[in-house]
């Protein structure tokens, strides 16, 4: 169920080349909402990212986000920016909103212009106006409209009880390929839109989002490629009726928010293009959290490791080699590696184990890999998937 004061919806607008595919979504609040955003750190940023950054310099409260699939509107120069601005302004005008009330996002093929007909597009926005609501159907249509190679709807809802009443948090995400988010403040594609009826001011909301993303969205990788369009936008409209949160209430909210972002991030890894397995990598007992995260990230993005997981091969050599090339200082004579249920490596040497048992363990849909450095007390987790034949098939002709 959507938080109070929000409506969403999605339609087929013709922006996608796929006939009859929903490709234009709107997530909108009844009242201006505190807004927090994080964007890709890729030097090459898509037009909607650049436009959002400029709009955020002007204001910190927005009514909503309009997002399209089928075209990334990246590497499209001045025209791309004009098209992104046009989509926002037409929507603002037809919905009767003030200018600069909306942010935007796009996902799809890079280097192509949005297929906008200046005569027909306003009629599509009028259709969108009558296609938004707060029903489950509206939610599903909005999420379907931002999906590309995704195979299932990614949505998470949380409800928390705080002093004064009930707060809802709702979030959705899209992403299955070109996923290795590097998201920060104003500086595939993975898109995520999070709505809450909590009353939280912008600075606090931005801090909550950035800290949460470092434990969730920035800990997921499908293929190691950071998109030009990665965007996470949070809107908090304060319509729950609870009012300003106490310190305890804010803590309860943050815990629920962290759970929601982690669930969304995991769902992105689970839906990796061509994936047959969801993989959680944990690096334990490192000297620093930064070291642990770097090693976990490097393992998660190793094509050799991911291919071994597809083949249900407990090849610990792929794990130790990936860790070794990070240049993180660790003592191999203290390292232990577990792949699935199998202890494969200890104190610098391979352990004997049953290949049959290993194959059985790694044939499961969910696999956990643990690398214990035994030199400190810090740890980090990363989430990824295997590389299958279908990953090559999907990306071999993605543009067509």
Secondary structure as GFF3:
##gff-version 3
##sequence-region A 1 400
A	DSSP	beta_strand	6	11	.	.	.	ID=ss1
A	DSSP	beta_strand	24	40	.	.	.	ID=ss2
A	DSSP	alpha_helix	47	58	.	.	.	ID=ss3
A	DSSP	beta_strand	61	71	.	.	.	ID=ss4
A	DSSP	alpha_helix	77	94	.	.	.	ID=ss5
A	DSSP	beta_strand	102	109	.	.	.	ID=ss6
A	DSSP	alpha_helix	121	129	.	.	.	ID=ss7
A	DSSP	alpha_helix	136	146	.	.	.	ID=ss8
A	DSSP	beta_strand	154	162	.	.	.	ID=ss9
A	DSSP	beta_strand	165	174	.	.	.	ID=ss10
A	DSSP	beta_strand	183	184	.	.	.	ID=ss11
A	DSSP	beta_strand	191	196	.	.	.	ID=ss12
A	DSSP	alpha_helix	202	213	.	.	.	ID=ss13
A	DSSP	three_ten_helix	217	219	.	.	.	ID=ss14
A	DSSP	beta_strand	231	236	.	.	.	ID=ss15
A	DSSP	alpha_helix	247	270	.	.	.	ID=ss16
A	DSSP	beta_strand	278	286	.	.	.	ID=ss17
A	DSSP	alpha_helix	289	300	.	.	.	ID=ss18
A	DSSP	alpha_helix	303	310	.	.	.	ID=ss19
A	DSSP	alpha_helix	316	324	.	.	.	ID=ss20
A	DSSP	three_ten_helix	332	334	.	.	.	ID=ss21
A	DSSP	beta_strand	336	339	.	.	.	ID=ss22
A	DSSP	beta_strand	342	346	.	.	.	ID=ss23
A	DSSP	beta_strand	349	350	.	.	.	ID=ss24
A	DSSP	alpha_helix	355	362	.	.	.	ID=ss25
A	DSSP	beta_strand	366	372	.	.	.	ID=ss26
A	DSSP	beta_strand	378	385	.	.	.	ID=ss27
A	DSSP	alpha_helix	389	396	.	.	.	ID=ss28
###
